[in-house]
């Protein structure tokens, strides 16, 4: 298997983060990973409200989030564990993620990602 790309914290780009979170599905996936701390089954995030994301689209969403530096994915046997890289992104771009996720949360009850009550640690 080829290795997965994870940008170093100093290589994170605001434009890549903004692109990744511009898609409401990816923003919801990212918010769910943050709430869970670690997501071991990617398909557990396939249902977003009344929508179900196909596996092929879900894989692409994870790739975009990973390559933007928002998540770290690790293979453990046949499962993929995904962790939010909140602290690394927050250190490079203070307040960016909170602002984006709060903007989605303020759009109303369409299943957009609410920001966790406290900062993820």
C-alpha positions as CSV (number, residue, x, y, z in Angstrom):
1,X,0.0,0.0,0.0
2,X,1.2,3.4,-0.8
3,X,1.7,5.8,2.1
4,X,-0.9,8.5,2.8
5,X,0.0,12.2,2.6
6,X,-0.2,14.3,5.7
7,X,1.2,17.8,5.5
8,X,3.5,18.9,8.2
9,X,2.1,21.6,10.5
10,X,4.3,24.3,8.9
11,X,3.1,23.3,5.5
12,X,-0.6,23.7,6.2
13,X,-2.3,26.2,3.8
14,X,-5.3,28.2,4.6
15,X,-6.5,27.9,1.0
16,X,-6.5,24.1,1.3
17,X,-8.4,24.2,4.6
18,X,-11.0,26.6,3.2
19,X,-11.4,24.4,0.1
20,X,-11.8,21.3,2.2
21,X,-14.4,22.8,4.5
22,X,-16.3,24.6,1.8
23,X,-18.2,21.4,1.1
24,X,-20.9,21.0,3.8
25,X,-20.5,17.2,3.8
26,X,-16.8,17.4,4.5
27,X,-17.4,20.1,7.2
28,X,-19.9,17.7,8.8
29,X,-17.5,14.8,8.6
30,X,-14.7,16.9,10.2
31,X,-17.0,18.1,13.0
32,X,-18.1,14.5,13.7
33,X,-14.5,13.4,13.9
34,X,-13.8,16.2,16.3
35,X,-16.7,15.2,18.5
36,X,-15.7,11.6,18.5
37,X,-12.0,12.2,19.1
38,X,-11.2,9.2,16.9
39,X,-13.3,7.6,14.2
40,X,-12.4,4.0,13.5
41,X,-15.0,3.2,10.8
42,X,-15.2,5.7,7.9
43,X,-18.6,4.3,7.0
44,X,-19.9,5.3,10.4
45,X,-19.8,8.9,9.1
46,X,-21.7,8.1,5.9
47,X,-25.1,9.1,7.3
48,X,-25.3,12.9,7.6
49,X,-28.8,13.8,8.6
50,X,-31.2,12.3,6.1
51,X,-28.4,11.9,3.5
52,X,-26.2,8.9,3.0
53,X,-22.8,9.5,1.3
54,X,-21.7,6.7,-1.1
55,X,-18.4,4.9,-0.1
56,X,-16.6,6.3,-3.2
57,X,-17.5,9.9,-2.3
58,X,-16.7,9.3,1.4
59,X,-13.2,8.1,0.5
60,X,-12.7,11.2,-1.6
61,X,-13.9,13.5,1.3
62,X,-11.5,11.8,3.7
63,X,-8.6,12.3,1.2
64,X,-9.4,16.0,0.8
65,X,-9.6,16.5,4.6
66,X,-6.4,14.5,5.1
67,X,-4.4,16.4,2.4
68,X,-5.6,19.7,3.7
69,X,-4.1,18.8,7.1
70,X,-7.4,18.6,9.0
71,X,-7.3,14.9,9.9
72,X,-4.6,12.3,10.4
73,X,-5.5,8.8,9.1
74,X,-3.8,5.7,10.3
75,X,-4.2,2.1,9.1
76,X,-4.8,-0.5,11.7
77,X,-5.3,-3.8,10.0
78,X,-8.3,-3.4,7.7
79,X,-9.7,-0.3,9.5
80,X,-8.7,3.3,9.1
81,X,-8.6,5.4,12.2
82,X,-9.1,9.2,11.7
83,X,-8.1,11.9,14.2
84,X,-8.8,15.6,14.0
85,X,-5.6,17.8,13.8
86,X,-7.4,20.7,15.6
87,X,-4.4,21.7,17.8
88,X,-2.0,21.8,14.8
89,X,-4.4,23.8,12.7
90,X,-5.3,26.1,15.6
91,X,-1.6,26.8,16.3
92,X,-1.0,27.8,12.6
93,X,-4.3,29.6,12.0
94,X,-5.8,30.7,15.3
95,X,-9.6,30.8,15.3
96,X,-10.0,29.7,11.7
97,X,-11.7,26.3,12.3
98,X,-13.9,27.7,15.1
99,X,-15.1,30.5,12.7
100,X,-15.8,28.2,9.9
101,X,-17.7,25.6,12.0
102,X,-19.6,28.3,13.8
103,X,-20.7,29.8,10.5
104,X,-22.1,26.4,9.5
105,X,-23.8,26.0,12.9
106,X,-25.5,29.4,12.4
107,X,-27.0,28.4,9.1
108,X,-29.9,26.5,10.7
109,X,-31.1,23.0,11.2
110,X,-30.0,21.5,7.9
111,X,-27.6,19.1,9.5
112,X,-24.5,21.3,9.3
113,X,-21.8,20.7,11.8
114,X,-22.1,22.3,15.2
115,X,-18.9,23.3,17.0
116,X,-18.1,21.2,20.1
117,X,-18.9,22.9,23.4
118,X,-15.3,23.0,24.4
119,X,-12.0,23.1,22.5
120,X,-10.8,19.6,21.5
121,X,-7.7,18.6,23.4
